[in-house]
Amino acid sequence: MSCLITMSQKELHRLELIQKIRDERLTVVEAAERLDLSRSQVHRLLQAYDRDGPAGLVSRKRSRPSNRRHSEEFRNAALDLIRERYLDFGPTLARENAPDFCRQGDAAAMDDRGWHLDLASGTQEAGFPATRLT
C-alpha cells in the first residue's frame, strides 16, 4: 500500500541524510553538523524514521491552528469594526485609530494583515471599494 506524503524541502533534506546514515554512508555526527542539530536530535529523527518511515520526519504541527489564534467571534468583531470605520486605512493605521476596539480586546488583532487581505480580496463581492495596488 502506497500513500502520498507532502514534505518541505527541509524535511526532504533530512530524509536524504537519514537514509545515508542507514546506508552507513554518513555518521550521526556528520548528519548533526549538516542539519545544525544535536546528536540526540538526530537519534530522535532516526527513531521516528524507523518507527513511521518517511512520514515520521514530517512536522506534526502542519495544518493545525495556532494556539495563539483568536476566536472567530473576535475576528468577526474586528473585521466589522474595520468595515464600519477603517476600511480605507491600512492595518497599522486602523489599529492606531481604534481606541474603542483596543479596550474590548487585543489591540494587535487590528494589525493582522491577513485579516485585512481577507477584506481586500472580498472587496468586489462584499460591496467594498476596490483597492488599487501600484
Helices and strands as residue ranges (DSSP letters): H 9-22, H 28-35, H 39-52, G 53-57, H 72-85, H 91-96, H 99-104, G 107-111, H 113-121, H 123-126
